[in-house]
Amino acid sequence: MERLRDPHTGCPWDTKQNFASLVAFTLEETYEVIDAIEREDYQHLREELGDLLFQVIFYSQLGAEQELFDFQAIVNELTHKLITRHPHVFPQGNLASERQSSEPLDEQQLKSSWEDLKQQDRNNKGVTGRLADVPFALPALSRSTKLQKRASRHGFDWTDISQVVDKLDEELLELKEALGLNEKELIEEELGDLVFACVNFARFAGLDAESVLRKANQKFERRFVMMEQQASSEKVDFDALSTAEKNRLWEFVKGKEKE
């Protein structure tokens, strides 16, 4: 990385980069890792993890050049965090210590302890607002989930999933009313509320909203490709088909998937 960043003999592209310019690439590499995992393409995953690691190495080199931090400092801080947040594994707060009991641990208690330790970290950093450090750069569905989980931890939540279903019905009704008024800003607001309620439903159902939507995207894409293939096998121009004919193809490929 030092060679790549050398101002005289390095790569012109690498020498031009800074923290901000790398963000888009980091996000892209992260999603490529996720994609390889979801496709269970583990041979490709190895390559994608290397690309993601390269982003960390790149940032650490930028940090070293500006005397902010280096790769070793990043690893040291990560190690410290893992030790302090796992007192059930490192009871004396160091790598040498070991848990004496072999009794199974209560996952709910561990989760609660983990959140308490994270809250302590936030307090130490001077973060006072209960939602203040939920990153704005997260995908909207993921950020919604984090906001809801954080609020729930502080006692602001539904008590069971039936209430979330009622909220979905309520938000859908309000969206329909906004459509009737034909007010774009109100429609946008009510649609946002409906999506937020859908994220709540996913959370209560033990699902990740981001993953749910990715799978829905994949299903739609798969079926659309099958529609194109079916149209081609029938020797018809897909774009020239009427809406009714396209719907026929859609129902046909849905039926094929169930066979």
C-alpha positions in Angstrom: 0.0 0.0 0.0 2.9 2.3 0.7 4.3 1.5 -2.7 0.9 2.2 -4.4 0.7 5.6 -2.5 4.3 6.7 -3.2 4.0 10.2 -4.8 6.9 9.5 -7.2 6.7 5.8 -8.2 3.2 4.8 -7.1 -0.1 4.4 -9.0 -1.5 7.8 -10.2 -5.1 6.7 -9.2 -4.1 5.5 -5.7 -2.1 8.6 -5.0 -5.1 10.8 -5.7 -7.5 9.1 -3.3 -8.6 10.4 0.1 -11.0 9.2 2.8 -14.0 10.7 1.1 -13.2 9.4 -2.4 -13.0 5.8 -1.1 -16.4 5.7 0.5 -18.3 4.7 -2.7 -15.8 1.9 -3.4 -16.1 0.7 0.2 -19.9 0.5 0.0 -19.6 -1.3 -3.4 -17.2 -3.9 -2.0 -19.4 -4.5 1.0 -22.4 -5.2 -1.1 -20.3 -7.5 -3.3 -19.4 -9.5 -0.2 -23.0 -9.7 0.7 -24.0 -10.8 -2.8 -21.4 -13.6 -2.8 -22.7 -14.9 0.6 -26.3 -14.8 -0.5 -25.4 -16.7 -3.7 -23.3 -19.2 -1.6 -20.4 -18.5 -4.0 -17.7 -19.1 -1.4 -14.9 -19.3 -3.9 -15.8 -15.8 -5.1 -16.4 -14.7 -1.5 -12.7 -15.2 -0.8 -11.8 -12.7 -3.5 -14.5 -10.2 -2.4 -13.3 -10.3 1.2 -9.9 -9.5 0.0 -11.2 -6.5 -1.9 -13.0 -5.4 1.3 -9.9 -5.9 3.4 -8.0 -3.7 0.9 -10.4 -0.9 1.7 -9.4 -1.1 5.4 -5.7 -1.2 4.5 -6.2 1.8 2.2 -7.8 3.8 5.0 -5.1 2.7 7.4 -2.4 4.0 5.0 -4.2 7.3 4.7 -4.4 7.5 8.4 -0.7 6.8 8.8 0.3 9.4 6.3 -1.7 12.0 8.2 -0.4 10.7 11.6 -3.9 9.8 12.7 -3.7 6.0 13.1 -2.2 3.0 11.3 -3.3 -0.6 10.7 -1.8 -1.8 14.0 -3.8 0.8 15.9 -7.0 -0.3 14.2 -6.4 -3.9 15.1 -5.4 -3.0 18.7 -8.6 -1.0 19.2 -10.7 -3.8 17.7 -9.1 -6.4 20.0 -9.7 -4.1 23.0 -13.3 -3.7 22.1 -13.9 -7.5 21.6 -12.3 -8.3 25.0 -14.2 -5.6 26.9 -17.6 -6.5 25.2 -17.2 -10.2 26.0 -16.6 -10.4 29.7 -18.3 -13.8 29.7 -15.3 -15.0 27.6 -12.5 -12.8 29.0 -13.6 -12.4 32.7 -10.4 -10.6 33.7 -10.4 -8.3 30.7 -7.4 -9.7 29.0 -6.6 -12.4 26.4 -5.0 -14.7 29.0 -8.2 -15.0 31.1 -10.7 -17.8 30.5 -14.2 -18.5 31.6 -14.1 -21.3 34.2 -17.7 -22.6 33.9 -18.8 -24.7 31.0 -22.5 -24.0 31.7 -24.3 -22.7 28.6 -24.8 -19.0 28.6 -28.2 -17.2 28.4 -28.3 -15.6 25.0 -30.9 -12.9 26.1 -28.7 -11.9 29.0 -25.6 -11.8 26.7 -27.5 -9.5 24.3 -28.6 -7.2 27.1 -25.1 -7.1 28.5 -23.7 -6.3 25.0 -26.1 -3.4 24.6 -25.3 -2.1 28.1 -21.6 -2.1 27.2 -22.3 -0.4 23.9 -24.3 2.2 25.8 -21.4 2.7 28.2 -19.1 3.3 25.2 -21.5 5.9 23.8 -21.6 7.6 27.2 -17.8 7.7 27.4 -17.8 9.3 24.0 -20.2 12.0 25.2 -23.1 10.7 23.1 -26.2 11.7 25.1 -29.1 11.3 22.7 -30.5 7.8 22.7 -30.7 7.8 18.9 -27.8 10.2 18.3 -25.1 7.8 16.9 -27.2 5.7 14.5 -25.3 6.4 11.3 -27.1 8.5 8.7 -25.1 6.7 5.9 -26.8 3.4 6.5 -29.3 2.1 3.9 -32.7 3.5 4.9 -34.2 0.1 5.8 -31.2 -0.9 8.0 -31.3 2.5 9.7 -35.0 2.2 10.4 -34.3 -1.2 12.0 -31.6 0.2 14.2 -33.7 3.2 15.2 -36.6 0.9 16.2 -34.3 -1.4 18.1 -32.7 1.4 20.0 -36.1 3.0 20.8 -37.4 -0.4 21.9 -34.4 -0.8 24.3 -35.6 2.4 26.0 -39.1 1.2 26.4 -40.8 2.7 23.3 -42.2 -0.2 21.3 -45.3 -2.3 20.5 -46.0 -5.2 22.8 -46.9 -7.8 20.1 -46.9 -8.2 16.4 -50.7 -7.9 16.1 -50.4 -4.2 17.0 -47.8 -3.8 14.2 -50.3 -5.4 11.8 -53.0 -2.9 12.9 -50.4 -0.1 12.3 -49.8 -1.4 8.8 -53.6 -1.2 8.1 -53.7 2.3 9.6 -50.8 3.6 7.5 -52.2 2.0 4.3 -55.5 3.7 4.9 -53.8 7.1 5.4 -51.8 6.6 2.2 -55.0 5.9 0.3 -56.5 9.1 1.8 -53.4 11.1 0.7 -53.7 9.6 -2.8 -57.3 10.9 -2.8 -56.1 14.4 -2.0 -53.4 14.1 -4.7 -50.9 16.0 -2.6 -47.4 14.8 -3.5 -45.7 15.8 -0.2 -48.4 14.1 1.9 -48.3 11.0 -0.3 -44.5 10.9 0.2 -44.9 11.2 4.0 -47.6 8.6 4.3 -45.7 6.2 2.1 -42.6 6.6 4.3 -44.7 5.8 7.3 -46.0 2.7 5.7 -42.5 1.5 4.8 -41.3 2.3 8.3 -44.2 0.2 9.7 -43.2 -2.7 7.3 -39.7 -2.6 8.8 -41.3 -2.8 12.2 -43.2 -5.9 11.1 -40.1 -7.5 9.8 -38.3 -6.8 13.1 -41.2 -8.4 15.2 -41.2 -11.4 12.8 -37.5 -11.9 13.5 -36.5 -10.9 9.9 -34.1 -8.3 8.5 -36.0 -5.8 6.3 -33.0 -5.2 4.1 -32.5 -8.9 3.4 -36.3 -9.3 2.9 -36.3 -6.6 0.2 -33.1 -8.0 -1.5 -34.8 -11.4 -1.8 -38.0 -9.8 -3.2 -35.8 -7.9 -5.7 -34.1 -11.2 -6.7 -37.4 -13.0 -7.1 -38.8 -10.2 -9.3 -35.7 -10.2 -11.4 -35.7 -14.0 -11.8 -39.4 -14.0 -12.8 -38.9 -11.1 -15.3 -36.1 -12.9 -17.0 -38.3 -16.0 -17.2 -41.0 -13.9 -18.8 -38.5 -12.7 -21.4 -37.4 -16.2 -22.1 -41.0 -17.4 -22.4 -41.8 -14.6 -24.9 -38.7 -15.6 -26.9 -39.8 -19.2 -27.0 -43.2 -18.1 -28.2 -41.4 -16.0 -30.9 -43.1 -12.8 -29.8 -41.6 -9.4 -29.1 -41.8 -8.8 -25.4 -42.0 -5.0 -25.7 -44.9 -5.3 -28.2 -47.0 -7.4 -25.9 -50.0 -5.7 -24.2 -50.2 -5.4 -20.4 -52.7 -8.2 -20.3 -50.3 -10.5 -22.3 -47.4 -9.6 -20.0 -49.5 -10.4 -17.0 -50.3 -13.7 -18.6 -46.6 -14.4 -18.9 -46.1 -13.3 -15.3 -48.8 -15.8 -14.0 -47.3 -18.5 -16.2 -43.8 -18.2 -14.8 -45.2 -18.0 -11.2 -46.9 -21.3 -11.9 -43.7 -22.8 -13.3 -41.9 -21.9 -10.1 -44.5 -23.8 -8.0 -44.2 -27.0 -10.1 
